[in-house]
Amino acid sequence: MNIIVKRTFKGPDYTIGKLYIDGKYFCDTLEDTVRAPGVKIPGKTAIPAGKYKIKLTESLRFKKLMPRLENVPGFTGVLIHAGNTAEDSGGCILVGKNRVKGKVLDSRETFARLFRLLFVSERGGETLEIAIN
């Protein structure tokens, strides 16, 4: 499964993007602010653009399987999860519908749909990767 996040708006407080699965639009994303290379404010900085593998692993925070991005330089515990604002992100990628400035809505439903696809793909032996542009 090939996932691409195209960042479409990089603001001072949050970053909005579009998530595509195998070339087809799936949902919108919300992340923390993209900062200059080498600048990181813990829990308030978007991860570096790049390509990462995703593994479904048990999350201590959420107490269930969650999609975790592996080997993100300078970051640990980067997940894809539900949430509505950059305050909910903590350096992770939130999924939903960007219908309100600075927010994603319908996040839990969107995450549930995405997780089902990831779960079936991973259990079927597919490699899960995400490219963030």
ZIFEN-V254907 format. One record per residue. N is the residue number from 0. BURIAL is + if it has 16 or more other C-alpha atoms within 10 Angstrom, else -. D_CENTER is the distance of its C-alpha to the mean C-alpha in Angstrom with 1 decimal. Layout:
BEGIN
n={N	N}
burial={BURIAL	BURIAL}
d_center={D_CENTER	D_CENTER}
END
This chain:
BEGIN
n={0	1	2	3	4	5	6	7	8	9	10	11	12	13	14	15	16	17	18	19	20	21	22	23	24	25	26	27	28	29	30	31	32	33	34	35	36	37	38	39	40	41	42	43	44	45	46	47	48	49	50	51	52	53	54	55	56	57	58	59	60	61	62	63	64	65	66	67	68	69	70	71	72	73	74	75	76	77	78	79	80	81	82	83	84	85	86	87	88	89	90	91	92	93	94	95	96	97	98	99	100	101	102	103	104	105	106	107	108	109	110	111	112	113	114	115	116	117	118	119	120	121	122	123	124	125	126	127	128	129	130	131	132}
burial={-	-	+	+	+	+	+	-	-	+	-	-	-	+	+	+	+	+	+	+	+	-	-	-	-	+	+	+	+	+	+	+	+	+	+	-	-	-	-	+	-	-	-	+	+	+	+	+	-	-	+	+	+	+	+	+	-	-	-	-	-	-	-	-	-	+	+	+	+	+	-	+	-	-	+	-	+	+	+	+	+	+	+	+	+	+	-	+	+	+	+	+	+	+	+	+	+	+	-	-	-	+	+	+	+	-	+	+	-	+	+	-	-	+	+	-	-	+	+	-	-	+	-	-	-	-	-	+	+	+	+	+	-}
d_center={14.9	13.5	10.1	10.0	8.0	11.1	11.1	14.0	14.9	14.9	16.8	18.4	16.4	13.0	11.1	10.7	9.6	10.2	8.6	11.6	12.7	15.9	16.6	16.4	14.4	12.5	10.8	9.7	6.7	7.5	7.2	10.4	13.1	13.3	16.5	19.2	19.1	20.3	19.6	17.4	17.7	16.2	13.6	13.8	12.6	9.6	9.4	11.9	11.7	12.5	12.2	11.1	12.1	10.3	12.7	13.2	14.8	16.4	14.7	17.5	15.9	15.2	18.1	16.7	14.9	11.1	8.8	9.0	8.5	12.1	14.3	12.2	15.3	16.2	13.3	13.4	11.6	8.0	6.3	4.0	6.7	9.2	10.5	12.4	12.7	11.7	14.1	11.9	8.9	10.9	8.9	5.6	2.6	5.1	6.6	10.3	13.2	13.9	17.6	18.4	18.1	15.4	13.9	12.1	14.5	14.9	11.6	13.3	14.8	11.9	9.9	13.4	13.9	10.8	11.7	15.2	14.6	12.8	15.6	18.3	17.3	17.0	20.3	21.8	21.5	18.9	16.8	13.1	11.7	8.9	10.4	9.0	12.1}
END
